[in-house]
């Protein structure tokens, strides 16, 4: 993995922290407010994670993770900067149409049961997408300027600064990741989700 990559996915800093610590290998998405009727789309299967701090709420987390919201605020970079230190590869994108399938994943993510139900019920005509990610930690984090181009309620941004992916290490070793991925696939790949979607 030697090329530079510009695509980044915006996500709450507390969720980025969960990925960085290996507490979860999934993200749940339905799409940003301005992404139109088509909802969320995976624009790239390899991208950086772009932490955001607006609208974070400890109440949507399980009790044991609620202190993480305060932690990420204390650790955030200086005003006007974004710190990029994680890279992700998409291994599966699963559209889930049954809340029971998401409930089966309750042991491997940080979100409260009520938050999961709320996300599932929002825009009920659209499925909730589960992204299974292999996450890598950059050995040297990059701090980039927070420009207006990165604003708004969109999921994806194109970084104005190139960040190399030559020096990074996996958050979880391959065996640990495969175990988690297999658990997720067994829970999600039911009769209504027999295969993951291709990236578009």
N, CA, C and O of each residue as an XYZ file, in Angstrom:
800
protein
N       0.844     -1.182      0.000
C       0.000      0.000      0.000
C       0.879      1.231      0.000
O       1.172      1.782      1.061
N       1.299      1.666     -1.160
C       2.294      2.721     -1.225
C       1.772      4.027     -1.811
O       2.503      5.017     -1.824
N       0.530      4.062     -2.298
C       0.073      5.264     -2.968
C      -0.471      6.270     -1.955
O      -0.775      5.931     -0.812
N      -0.581      7.510     -2.408
C      -1.252      8.526     -1.622
C      -2.745      8.458     -1.914
O      -3.145      8.117     -3.027
N      -3.563      8.778     -0.931
C      -5.015      8.687     -1.043
C      -5.611     10.017     -0.589
O      -5.130     10.628      0.365
N      -6.657     10.456     -1.276
C      -7.294     11.722     -0.915
C      -8.683     11.553     -0.313
O      -9.173     12.461      0.359
N      -9.318     10.428     -0.535
C     -10.686     10.252     -0.053
C     -10.698     10.037      1.458
O      -9.858      9.321      2.004
N     -11.675     10.678      2.130
C     -11.822     10.515      3.578
C     -13.304     10.434      3.927
O     -14.142     11.060      3.278
N     -13.614      9.661      4.955
C     -14.981      9.504      5.448
C     -15.103     10.225      6.786
O     -14.340      9.965      7.716
N     -16.069     11.129      6.871
C     -16.291     11.867      8.105
C     -17.084     10.998      9.089
O     -18.081     10.371      8.729
N     -16.622     10.980     10.318
C     -17.273     10.164     11.348
C     -17.012     10.796     12.709
O     -15.969     11.414     12.919
N     -17.961     10.644     13.637
C     -17.768     11.147     14.991
C     -16.421     10.688     15.551
O     -16.011      9.543     15.360
N     -15.755     11.585     16.230
C     -14.444     11.273     16.796
C     -14.513     10.095     17.763
O     -13.565      9.314     17.850
N     -15.612      9.958     18.484
C     -15.720      8.854     19.437
C     -15.799      7.509     18.709
O     -15.301      6.503     19.215
N     -16.423      7.486     17.521
C     -16.462      6.255     16.733
C     -15.096      5.959     16.136
O     -14.691      4.800     16.044
N     -14.381      7.015     15.726
C     -13.017      6.828     15.228
C     -12.133      6.253     16.336
O     -11.294      5.389     16.081
N     -12.323      6.733     17.556
C     -11.569      6.206     18.692
C     -11.868      4.716     18.902
O     -10.965      3.931     19.192
N     -13.140      4.336     18.752
C     -13.514      2.924     18.908
C     -12.824      2.056     17.865
O     -12.379      0.950     18.168
N     -12.736      2.559     16.631
C     -12.032      1.829     15.583
C     -10.540      1.747     15.886
O      -9.911      0.710     15.674
N      -9.977      2.854     16.388
C      -8.545      2.894     16.679
C      -8.177      1.932     17.798
O      -7.079      1.375     17.798
N      -9.076      1.734     18.745
C      -8.820      0.837     19.877
C      -9.227     -0.601     19.591
O      -9.011     -1.481     20.425
N      -9.808     -0.849     18.433
C     -10.245     -2.195     18.114
C     -11.516     -2.601     18.825
O     -11.872     -3.779     18.835
N     -12.220     -1.621     19.433
C     -13.471     -1.927     20.130
C     -14.572     -2.286     19.135
O     -15.536     -2.965     19.491
N     -14.430     -1.835     17.898
C     -15.353     -2.247     16.848
C     -14.632     -2.173     15.502
O     -13.630     -1.474     15.347
N     -15.170     -2.909     14.544
C     -14.634     -2.880     13.174
C     -15.734     -2.516     12.195
O     -15.603     -2.739     10.991
N     -16.819     -1.953     12.712
C     -17.949     -1.603     11.857
C     -18.295     -0.125     12.010
O     -18.012      0.495     13.035
N     -18.917      0.423     10.959
C     -19.598      1.698     11.013
C     -21.013      1.497     10.488
O     -21.251      0.643      9.634
N     -21.937      2.278     10.998
C     -23.330      2.212     10.578
C     -23.680      3.514      9.879
O     -23.466      4.589     10.440
N     -24.214      3.441      8.666
C     -24.506      4.649      7.910
C     -25.851      4.563      7.190
O     -26.240      3.517      6.671
N     -26.548      5.708      7.178
C     -27.703      5.882      6.296
C     -27.512      7.065      5.360
O     -28.230      7.200      4.369
N     -26.562      7.908      5.668
C     -26.289      9.038      4.786
C     -26.450     10.367      5.478
O     -27.232     10.499      6.420
N     -25.701     11.365      5.007
C     -25.805     12.707      5.549
C     -27.070     13.404      5.061
O     -27.737     12.946      4.133
N     -27.379     14.516      5.705
C     -28.606     15.242      5.421
C     -28.677     15.684      3.961
O     -29.752     15.674      3.362
N     -27.539     16.071      3.387
C     -27.550     16.643      2.039
C     -27.194     15.620      0.960
O     -26.878     16.006     -0.165
N     -27.238     14.342      1.274
C     -26.812     13.342      0.294
C     -27.916     12.869     -0.622
O     -27.693     12.003     -1.468
N     -29.105     13.424     -0.465
C     -30.147     13.148     -1.441
C     -30.905     11.865     -1.167
O     -30.595     11.149     -0.215
N     -31.906     11.567     -2.003
C     -32.776     10.415     -1.779
C     -32.060      9.082     -1.906
O     -32.538      8.074     -1.385
N     -30.935      9.060     -2.582
C     -30.201      7.808     -2.707
C     -29.490      7.395     -1.443
O     -29.083      6.242     -1.299
N     -29.335      8.346     -0.509
C     -28.701      8.031      0.764
C     -27.210      7.764      0.628
O     -26.556      8.244     -0.297
N     -26.698      6.998      1.559
C     -25.263      6.763      1.649
C     -24.769      5.846      0.531
O     -25.418      4.859      0.184
N     -23.604      6.194     -0.026
C     -22.932      5.337     -1.001
C     -21.461      5.235     -0.616
O     -20.874      6.193     -0.113
N     -20.882      4.088     -0.851
C     -19.460      3.893     -0.590
C     -18.701      4.384     -1.817
O     -18.671      3.714     -2.848
N     -18.093      5.550     -1.697
C     -17.415      6.166     -2.841
C     -16.021      5.595     -3.071
O     -15.466      5.744     -4.160
N     -15.458      4.953     -2.075
C     -14.137      4.341     -2.220
C     -14.024      3.212     -1.213
O     -14.571      3.296     -0.114
N     -13.314      2.156     -1.586
C     -13.134      1.061     -0.634
C     -11.867      1.213      0.197
O     -11.527      0.326      0.981
N     -11.156      2.351      0.028
C      -9.968      2.657      0.820
C      -9.977      4.151      1.109
O     -10.066      4.961      0.186
N      -9.886      4.520      2.377
C     -10.028      5.930      2.713
C      -9.455      6.204      4.107
O      -9.221      5.292      4.900
N      -9.239      7.493      4.368
C      -8.861      7.933      5.702
C     -10.122      8.196      6.521
O     -11.194      8.442      5.966
N      -9.984      8.143      7.830
C     -11.077      8.488      8.726
C     -10.890      9.927      9.195
O      -9.831     10.297      9.701
N     -11.926     10.724      9.019
C     -11.910     12.165      9.262
C     -12.771     12.417     10.507
O     -13.996     12.450     10.394
N     -12.170     12.596     11.686
C     -12.961     12.739     12.914
C     -13.678     14.080     12.988
O     -13.106     15.120     12.662
N     -14.934     14.048     13.418
C     -15.726     15.252     13.616
C     -16.193     15.304     15.070
O     -16.234     14.287     15.762
N     -16.542     16.509     15.514
C     -16.843     16.711     16.931
C     -18.226     17.310     17.173
O     -18.655     17.406     18.323
N     -18.926     17.710     16.130
C     -20.257     18.260     16.292
C     -21.277     17.162     16.567
O     -21.162     16.052     16.046
N     -22.266     17.477     17.380
C     -23.428     16.612     17.624
C     -23.095     15.337     18.398
O     -23.957     14.469     18.538
N     -21.876     15.202     18.900
C     -21.576     14.009     19.683
C     -22.337     14.051     21.008
O     -22.466     15.109     21.623
N     -22.832     12.909     21.435
C     -23.670     12.850     22.625
C     -23.362     11.556     23.370
O     -23.549     10.464     22.835
N     -22.893     11.685     24.595
C     -22.545     10.498     25.383
C     -23.749      9.598     25.611
O     -23.590      8.398     25.836
N     -24.947     10.159     25.555
C     -26.146      9.374     25.828
C     -26.395      8.289     24.787
O     -27.149      7.352     25.052
N     -25.779      8.391     23.609
C     -26.005      7.377     22.575
C     -25.012      6.221     22.693
O     -25.038      5.290     21.888
N     -24.144      6.283     23.693
C     -23.146      5.237     23.891
C     -23.531      4.323     25.045
O     -24.300      4.709     25.926
N     -22.994      3.118     25.034
C     -23.119      2.243     26.196
C     -22.428      2.905     27.386
O     -21.515      3.713     27.213
N     -22.869      2.558     28.588
C     -22.359      3.216     29.787
C     -20.842      3.212     29.869
O     -20.242      4.220     30.243
N     -20.211      2.089     29.524
C     -18.773      1.960     29.696
C     -17.963      2.805     28.726
O     -16.753      2.953     28.895
N     -18.616      3.361     27.714
C     -17.899      4.163     26.722
C     -18.228      5.653     26.806
O     -17.668      6.439     26.043
N     -19.099      6.055     27.690
C     -19.556      7.448     27.706
C     -18.429      8.424     28.043
O     -18.452      9.570     27.593
N     -17.457      7.989     28.820
C     -16.331      8.849     29.137
C     -15.454      9.158     27.938
O     -14.644     10.085     27.983
N     -15.606      8.393     26.868
C     -14.787      8.616     25.666
C     -15.103      9.937     24.987
O     -14.231     10.518     24.341
N     -16.331     10.424     25.117
C     -16.683     11.689     24.478
C     -15.826     12.814     25.059
O     -15.280     13.627     24.313
N     -15.710     12.862     26.379
C     -14.865     13.876     27.013
C     -13.404     13.683     26.626
O     -12.681     14.656     26.411
N     -12.971     12.433     26.538
C     -11.583     12.145     26.161
C     -11.248     12.705     24.783
O     -10.219     13.358     24.607
N     -12.117     12.452     23.806
C     -11.789     12.897     22.449
C     -11.787     14.417     22.351
O     -11.030     14.980     21.560
N     -12.624     15.093     23.144
C     -12.602     16.554     23.135
C     -11.300     17.082     23.722
O     -10.744     18.062     23.225
N     -10.812     16.438     24.778
C      -9.544     16.854     25.378
C      -8.364     16.588     24.449
O      -7.362     17.302     24.496
N      -8.482     15.556     23.601
C      -7.372     15.155     22.731
C      -7.447     15.773     21.339
O      -6.569     15.521     20.513
N      -8.466     16.569     21.062
C      -8.635     17.108     19.717
C      -7.498     18.068     19.380
O      -6.918     18.681     20.276
N      -7.177     18.200     18.100
C      -6.083     19.090     17.687
C      -6.475     20.551     17.859
O      -7.624     20.846     18.187
N      -5.533     21.474     17.642
C      -5.844     22.902     17.774
C      -6.972     23.332     16.846
O      -7.213     22.709     15.812
N      -7.659     24.405     17.229
C      -8.745     24.944     16.415
C      -8.265     25.184     14.982
O      -7.179     25.719     14.759
N      -9.088     24.782     14.023
C      -8.744     24.983     12.624
C      -7.955     23.858     11.999
O      -7.554     23.950     10.839
N      -7.721     22.769     12.771
C      -6.964     21.619     12.260
C      -7.783     20.342     12.399
O      -8.682     20.247     13.233
N      -7.455     19.380     11.575
C      -7.989     18.021     11.688
C      -6.808     17.070     11.745
O      -5.878     17.180     10.946
N      -6.841     16.151     12.674
C      -5.771     15.159     12.781
C      -6.212     13.870     12.100
O      -7.228     13.283     12.472
N      -5.460     13.435     11.116
C      -5.730     12.198     10.386
C      -4.691     11.168     10.804
O      -3.500     11.346     10.548
N      -5.133     10.097     11.441
C      -4.171      9.077     11.860
C      -4.665      7.651     11.655
O      -4.013      6.698     12.083
N      -5.828      7.501     10.995
C      -6.345      6.164     10.711
C      -6.725      6.036      9.243
O      -7.220      6.978      8.625
N      -6.481      4.857      8.708
C      -6.806      4.504      7.330
C      -7.636      3.232      7.371
O      -7.412      2.372      8.223
N      -8.593      3.102      6.459
C      -9.491      1.947      6.487
C      -9.667      1.332      5.113
O      -9.644      2.024      4.095
N      -9.841      0.026      5.101
C     -10.201     -0.721      3.900
C     -11.553     -1.375      4.141
O     -11.772     -2.002      5.178
N     -12.456     -1.228      3.182
C     -13.780     -1.831      3.297
C     -13.713     -3.294      2.869
O     -13.265     -3.607      1.766
N     -14.161     -4.180      3.747
C     -14.216     -5.602      3.397
C     -15.634     -6.060      3.069
O     -15.818     -6.980      2.272
N     -16.627     -5.432      3.669
C     -18.021     -5.765      3.378
C     -18.874     -4.515      3.564
O     -18.602     -3.679      4.426
N     -19.910     -4.407      2.739
C     -20.943     -3.391      2.914
C     -22.277     -4.126      2.864
O     -22.673     -4.632      1.814
N     -22.961     -4.185      3.986
C     -24.174     -5.007      4.085
C     -25.384     -4.117      4.362
O     -25.420     -3.436      5.387
N     -26.377     -4.109      3.466
C     -27.618     -3.380      3.742
C     -28.517     -4.223      4.646
O     -28.876     -5.348      4.298
N     -28.872     -3.685      5.784
C     -29.649     -4.443      6.772
C     -31.051     -3.868      6.866
O     -31.222     -2.662      7.047
N     -32.039     -4.717      6.745
C     -33.433     -4.280      6.772
C     -34.197     -4.829      7.974
O     -35.400     -4.593      8.096
N     -33.530     -5.549      8.852
C     -34.162     -6.077     10.062
C     -33.374     -5.639     11.286
O     -32.168     -5.873     11.370
N     -34.053     -5.004     12.232
C     -33.393     -4.523     13.446
C     -32.763     -5.671     14.219
O     -31.736     -5.484     14.871
N     -33.359     -6.848     14.156
C     -32.824     -7.994     14.893
C     -31.416     -8.356     14.445
O     -30.616     -8.851     15.240
N     -31.108     -8.110     13.167
C     -29.762     -8.405     12.672
C     -28.736     -7.490     13.324
O     -27.657     -7.941     13.708
N     -29.067     -6.193     13.452
C     -28.170     -5.250     14.103
C     -28.048     -5.575     15.587
O     -26.962     -5.486     16.159
N     -29.151     -5.947     16.204
C     -29.140     -6.277     17.631
C     -28.172     -7.415     17.917
O     -27.576     -7.466     18.993
N     -28.010     -8.325     16.967
C     -27.097     -9.454     17.156
C     -25.645     -9.022     17.259
O     -24.796     -9.806     17.683
N     -25.344     -7.775     16.873
C     -23.968     -7.269     16.925
C     -23.694     -6.468     18.194
O     -22.664     -5.799     18.279
N     -24.578     -6.518     19.171
C     -24.501     -5.611     20.317
C     -23.205     -5.741     21.112
O     -22.804     -4.787     21.779
N     -22.541     -6.896     21.060
C     -21.315     -7.087     21.844
C     -20.075     -6.512     21.172
O     -19.006     -6.495     21.783
N     -20.185     -6.042     19.935
C     -18.973     -5.631     19.226
C     -19.044     -4.196     18.700
O     -18.441     -3.870     17.678
N     -19.785     -3.346     19.407
C     -19.771     -1.918     19.082
C     -20.060     -1.118     20.348
O     -20.389     -1.683     21.391
N     -19.934      0.205     20.245
C     -20.031      1.079     21.413
C     -21.406      1.695     21.601
O     -21.634      2.372     22.603
N     -22.336      1.483     20.664
C     -23.594      2.225     20.662
C     -24.639      1.612     21.582
O     -24.679      0.394     21.758
N     -25.477      2.447     22.165
C     -26.566      1.964     23.008
C     -27.655      1.336     22.144
O     -27.760      1.619     20.950
N     -28.465      0.477     22.768
C     -29.552     -0.183     22.039
C     -30.560      0.837     21.517
O     -31.091      0.672     20.419
N     -30.832      1.892     22.294
C     -31.807      2.895     21.856
C     -31.291      3.682     20.658
O     -32.063      4.036     19.767
N     -29.992      3.957     20.632
C     -29.426      4.677     19.488
C     -29.498      3.817     18.220
O     -29.846      4.313     17.148
N     -29.172      2.542     18.347
C     -29.249      1.643     17.196
C     -30.675      1.614     16.652
O     -30.878      1.676     15.439
N     -31.656      1.522     17.538
C     -33.050      1.497     17.096
C     -33.432      2.807     16.411
O     -34.137      2.797     15.402
N     -32.965      3.943     16.959
C     -33.272      5.241     16.354
C     -32.659      5.355     14.958
O     -33.312      5.829     14.028
N     -31.404      4.920     14.809
C     -30.750      4.981     13.503
C     -31.469      4.081     12.501
O     -31.632      4.437     11.334
N     -31.892      2.922     12.970
C     -32.585      1.990     12.078
C     -33.922      2.571     11.616
O     -34.302      2.416     10.455
N     -34.635      3.242     12.529
C     -35.970      3.754     12.213
C     -35.942      5.044     11.405
O     -36.929      5.378     10.749
N     -34.822      5.782     11.441
C     -34.724      7.022     10.678
C     -34.702      6.702      9.183
O     -33.947      5.836      8.742
N     -35.515      7.389      8.420
C     -35.662      7.099      6.992
C     -35.937      5.596      6.783
O     -35.119      4.892      6.190
N     -37.064      5.121      7.260
C     -37.327      3.675      7.229
C     -37.354      3.075      5.832
O     -37.241      1.859      5.673
N     -37.503      3.923      4.817
C     -37.501      3.398      3.445
C     -36.104      2.997      2.987
O     -35.962      2.324      1.967
N     -35.071      3.399      3.726
C     -33.686      3.087      3.356
C     -33.091      2.073      4.322
O     -33.383      2.121      5.517
N     -32.266      1.161      3.833
C     -31.619      0.211      4.735
C     -30.535      0.901      5.550
O     -30.048      1.968      5.178
N     -30.170      0.296      6.639
C     -29.020      0.735      7.414
C     -27.818     -0.057      6.915
O     -27.822     -1.287      6.946
N     -26.793      0.649      6.458
C     -25.618     -0.022      5.914
C     -24.601     -0.279      7.013
O     -24.268      0.613      7.793
N     -24.116     -1.506      7.064
C     -23.036     -1.883      7.966
C     -21.762     -2.018      7.143
O     -21.681     -2.854      6.243
N     -20.772     -1.192      7.457
C     -19.466     -1.269      6.803
C     -18.518     -2.035      7.704
O     -18.317     -1.659      8.859
N     -17.937     -3.099      7.190
C     -16.922     -3.856      7.922
C     -15.559     -3.381      7.454
O     -15.231     -3.487      6.272
N     -14.761     -2.857      8.381
C     -13.515     -2.185      8.035
C     -12.302     -2.861      8.654
O     -12.328     -3.258      9.819
N     -11.241     -2.988      7.871
C      -9.909     -3.292      8.408
C      -9.221     -1.939      8.576
O      -9.035     -1.203      7.607
N      -8.851     -1.624      9.793
C      -8.355     -0.292     10.126
C      -6.858     -0.343     10.392
O      -6.349     -1.283     11.002
N      -6.163      0.692      9.920
C      -4.718      0.808     10.071
C      -4.385      2.142     10.741
O      -5.023      3.162     10.485
N      -3.387      2.105     11.589
C      -2.913      3.299     12.286
C      -1.679      3.846     11.591
O      -0.691      3.132     11.421
N      -1.734      5.121     11.187
C      -0.557      5.747     10.594
C       0.523      5.909     11.652
O       0.235      6.325     12.774
N       1.771      5.583     11.305
C       2.853      5.704     12.269
C       3.168      7.170     12.566
O       3.716      7.487     13.622
N       2.828      8.054     11.646
C       2.959      9.494     11.864
C       1.641     10.152     11.470
O       1.272     10.154     10.295
N       0.937     10.706     12.441
C      -0.326     11.381     12.156
C      -0.076     12.660     11.371
O       0.983     13.277     11.476
N      -1.080     13.047     10.577
C      -1.008     14.296      9.823
C      -2.068     15.257     10.333
O      -3.229     14.879     10.490
N      -1.673     16.500     10.592
C      -2.622     17.548     10.941
C      -2.778     18.460      9.727
O      -1.810     19.041      9.237
N      -4.017     18.569      9.256
C      -4.290     19.357      8.058
C      -5.237     20.496      8.408
O      -5.977     20.420      9.389
N      -5.210     21.540      7.608
C      -6.077     22.689      7.840
C      -7.535     22.318      7.601
O      -7.864     21.630      6.635
N      -8.402     22.782      8.496
C      -9.833     22.552      8.362
C     -10.408     23.649      7.469
O     -10.696     24.749      7.942
N     -10.574     23.356      6.192
C     -11.025     24.344      5.226
C     -12.542     24.243      5.029
O     -13.141     23.234      5.402
N     -13.171     25.273      4.447
C     -14.620     25.217      4.183
C     -15.037     24.029      3.330
O     -16.182     23.584      3.409
N     -14.124     23.511      2.517
C     -14.459     22.377      1.651
C     -14.822     21.127      2.455
O     -15.461     20.213      1.932
N     -14.416     21.089      3.717
C     -14.682     19.917      4.548
C     -15.956     20.072      5.378
O     -16.296     19.181      6.156
N     -16.653     21.179      5.225
C     -17.840     21.432      6.023
C     -19.075     20.748      5.478
O     -19.028     20.053      4.462
N     -20.184     20.957      6.173
C     -21.454     20.400      5.728
C     -21.707     18.999      6.252
O     -20.846     18.380      6.877
N     -22.909     18.516      5.983
C     -23.346     17.218      6.502
C     -23.174     16.098      5.478
O     -24.011     15.198      5.399
N     -22.124     16.144      4.716
C     -21.821     15.069      3.774
C     -20.919     14.033      4.435
O     -20.186     14.351      5.372
N     -20.971     12.827      3.962
C     -20.158     11.751      4.529
C     -18.725     11.777      4.009
O     -17.788     11.495      4.756
N     -18.549     12.120      2.715
C     -17.253     11.987      2.070
C     -16.650     13.345      1.754
O     -17.361     14.282      1.392
N     -15.333     13.445      1.892
C     -14.594     14.624      1.465
C     -13.342     14.167      0.729
O     -12.822     13.076      0.964
N     -12.875     15.030     -0.166
C     -11.597     14.811     -0.844
C     -10.565     15.710     -0.185
O     -10.689     16.934     -0.218
N      -9.557     15.111      0.406
C      -8.546     15.867      1.119
C      -7.760     16.743      0.156
O      -7.391     16.306     -0.934
N      -7.508     17.980      0.564
C      -6.718     18.886     -0.253
C      -5.226     18.604     -0.108
O      -4.413     19.082     -0.899
N      -4.879     17.828      0.905
C      -3.490     17.457      1.167
C      -3.321     15.961      0.956
O      -4.115     15.178      1.477
N      -2.324     15.553      0.217
C      -2.049     14.129      0.040
C      -1.394     13.569      1.299
O      -0.507     14.188      1.884
N      -1.849     12.388      1.700
C      -1.275     11.703      2.857
C      -0.851     10.317      2.393
O      -1.668      9.555      1.877
N       0.396      9.998      2.571
C       0.919      8.711      2.121
C       0.457      7.584      3.042
O       0.228      7.781      4.236
N       0.327      6.408      2.454
C      -0.080      5.225      3.227
C       1.061      4.207      3.310
O       0.825      3.006      3.444
N       2.287      4.697      3.229
C       3.440      3.789      3.203
C       3.830      3.292      4.580
O       4.410      2.213      4.706
N       3.520      4.067      5.624
C       3.965      3.700      6.972
C       2.753      3.640      7.894
O       2.314      4.654      8.436
N       2.226      2.441      8.058
C       1.103      2.246      8.953
C       1.064      0.789      9.391
O       1.702     -0.076      8.792
N       0.293      0.535     10.461
C       0.189     -0.815     11.009
C      -1.272     -1.122     11.319
O      -2.032     -0.216     11.660
N      -1.675     -2.387     11.205
C      -3.079     -2.716     11.472
C      -3.413     -2.566     12.951
O      -2.601     -2.886     13.819
N      -4.599     -2.081     13.222
C      -5.069     -1.984     14.605
C      -5.236     -3.370     15.204
O      -4.857     -3.604     16.351
N      -5.805     -4.291     14.431
C      -5.963     -5.686     14.849
C      -5.140     -6.569     13.931
O      -5.057     -6.319     12.728
N      -4.531     -7.604     14.497
C      -3.821     -8.528     13.620
C      -4.839     -9.293     12.767
O      -6.041     -9.249     13.027
N      -4.343     -9.984     11.760
C      -5.247    -10.605     10.788
C      -6.177    -11.622     11.432
O      -7.359    -11.683     11.094
N      -5.658    -12.416     12.351
C      -6.491    -13.441     12.986
C      -7.632    -12.806     13.769
O      -8.775    -13.255     13.676
N      -7.331    -11.766     14.539
C      -8.366    -11.101     15.337
C      -9.412    -10.461     14.439
O     -10.607    -10.523     14.728
N      -8.963     -9.846     13.351
C      -9.914     -9.223     12.432
C     -10.812    -10.268     11.774
O     -12.020    -10.060     11.667
N     -10.250    -11.367     11.342
C     -11.042    -12.416     10.683
C     -12.104    -12.966     11.635
O     -13.232    -13.228     11.220
N     -11.752    -13.141     12.896
C     -12.724    -13.634     13.877
C     -13.910    -12.673     14.000
O     -15.065    -13.097     14.006
N     -13.607    -11.373     14.097
C     -14.680    -10.389     14.203
C     -15.504    -10.338     12.924
O     -16.732    -10.259     12.965
N     -14.817    -10.384     11.791
C     -15.540    -10.323     10.517
C     -16.454    -11.528     10.346
O     -17.588    -11.377      9.892
N     -15.992    -12.702     10.695
C     -16.822    -13.895     10.572
C     -18.037    -13.822     11.488
O     -19.132    -14.237     11.108
N     -17.844    -13.294     12.700
C     -18.974    -13.128     13.620
C     -20.024    -12.200     13.002
O     -21.221    -12.484     13.057
N     -19.569    -11.098     12.420
C     -20.481    -10.134     11.800
C     -21.208    -10.766     10.624
O     -22.423    -10.622     10.495
N     -20.476    -11.462      9.769
C     -21.095    -12.088      8.600
C     -22.136    -13.122      9.014
O     -23.198    -13.213      8.397
N     -21.844    -13.893     10.038
C     -22.811    -14.894     10.498
C     -24.078    -14.243     11.031
O     -25.168    -14.803     10.908
N     -23.934    -13.053     11.626
C     -25.092    -12.355     12.169
C     -25.903    -11.654     11.079
O     -27.129    -11.588     11.166
N     -25.230    -11.135     10.061
C     -25.888    -10.265      9.087
C     -26.281    -10.943      7.789
O     -27.258    -10.541      7.157
N     -25.547    -11.955      7.382
C     -25.793    -12.543      6.068
C     -26.918    -13.560      6.162
O     -26.710    -14.771      6.090
N     -28.130    -13.011      6.326
C     -29.320    -13.828      6.422
C     -29.946    -13.951      5.038
O     -29.326    -13.604      4.033
N     -31.162    -14.442      4.997
C     -31.816    -14.631      3.710
C     -31.995    -13.311      2.947
O     -32.011    -13.306      1.716
N     -32.133    -12.168      3.690
C     -32.352    -10.912      2.996
C     -31.055    -10.141      2.736
O     -31.085     -9.070      2.129
N     -29.926    -10.671      3.187
C     -28.636    -10.021      2.927
C     -27.600    -11.096      2.658
O     -26.700    -11.314      3.470
N     -27.721    -11.766      1.529
C     -26.844    -12.902      1.259
C     -25.466    -12.494      0.749
O     -24.534    -13.296      0.784
N     -25.327    -11.259      0.278
C     -24.018    -10.861     -0.213
C     -23.826     -9.377      0.049
O     -24.784     -8.605      0.092
N     -22.564     -8.995      0.222
C     -22.255     -7.591      0.442
C     -22.339     -6.840     -0.865
O     -22.178     -7.424     -1.936
N     -22.592     -5.544     -0.780
C     -22.724     -4.716     -1.970
C     -21.341     -4.300     -2.465
O     -20.421     -4.124     -1.667
N     -21.195     -4.144     -3.781
C     -19.957     -3.571     -4.294
C     -19.879     -2.082     -3.971
O     -20.909     -1.431     -3.793
N     -18.689     -1.551     -3.897
C     -18.520     -0.109     -3.701
C     -18.894      0.598     -5.001
O     -18.670      0.069     -6.090
N     -19.468      1.805     -4.879
C     -19.887      2.563     -6.064
C     -19.291      3.954     -6.004
O     -19.516      4.762     -6.905
